[in-house]
Amino acid sequence: MSGRLSGLGAGKSGPAAIHSRLKETHMKLVTKELHDKLIANGKVQDGDPVPPMKLFNPTGAGTWLVTELDPERPDVAFGLADLGMGCPELGSFSLDELRAFRGRFGLGIERDLWFKGR
């Protein structure tokens, strides 16, 4: 195994061990600061909050501009979802489902670290 990949298996060998190690290092989608902001946005009844968070599929179509989290069910987010089919839509979606998604090369959904909602 190459030197770059040798530490990924952590004593185990084979694709399953590498996948297991990669799974442990996936990005945290919602930080504490973002969680608090998204919950606060979810408590506001009127208004049009600026999305503080952008999620995307690094290996294909899929972008989510998240404006709020449901205060009663913080796994349920609301925002603009564009799955690359030419018809983005506003709606609710499950963060647990996005966390569980694995695309090509085993990569999951990521948060755009440089995104600034305006």
C-alpha positions, 0 to 999 in steps of 0.5 A, spaced: 500 500 500 502 507 498 505 511 504 499 516 503 494 510 504 497 506 509 494 509 515 487 509 513 486 502 515 489 503 522 492 496 522 486 493 518 487 492 511 482 492 505 477 496 502 472 495 508 478 498 513 479 504 508 472 505 508 471 505 515 476 509 516 474 514 511 467 514 514 470 516 521 473 523 518 467 525 514 465 533 515 460 535 520 455 538 516 452 543 522 457 546 527 454 549 534 454 556 531 450 554 525 445 550 529 444 556 533 443 560 527 438 555 523 434 554 530 433 561 531 431 562 524 426 557 524 423 560 530 421 566 526 414 566 523 415 572 518 420 574 514 425 571 509 432 569 512 438 569 509 441 562 508 447 561 513 449 554 510 450 551 503 451 544 502 453 540 496 455 534 493 462 534 491 462 528 486 455 530 482 449 534 482 446 537 489 446 543 492 442 545 498 441 553 501 439 552 508 435 557 511 432 554 518 432 548 522 425 546 525 426 547 533 421 541 534 425 536 530 432 539 528 434 534 523 429 537 519 431 543 515 428 548 510 431 551 504 432 551 497 434 544 494 437 544 487 438 537 485 441 539 478 434 537 474 433 544 472 427 545 477 430 548 484 425 548 489 423 550 496 422 545 501 424 541 507 429 535 507 432 531 512 439 532 515 440 525 517 438 523 510 444 528 507 449 525 512 447 518 510 448 519 503 455 516 499 456 518 492 462 516 488 468 514 491 464 514 498 464 521 499 458 524 502 455 531 502 459 537 504 458 544 507 461 549 503 466 552 508 467 559 504 459 560 503 457 567 506 449 568 505 447 575 503 
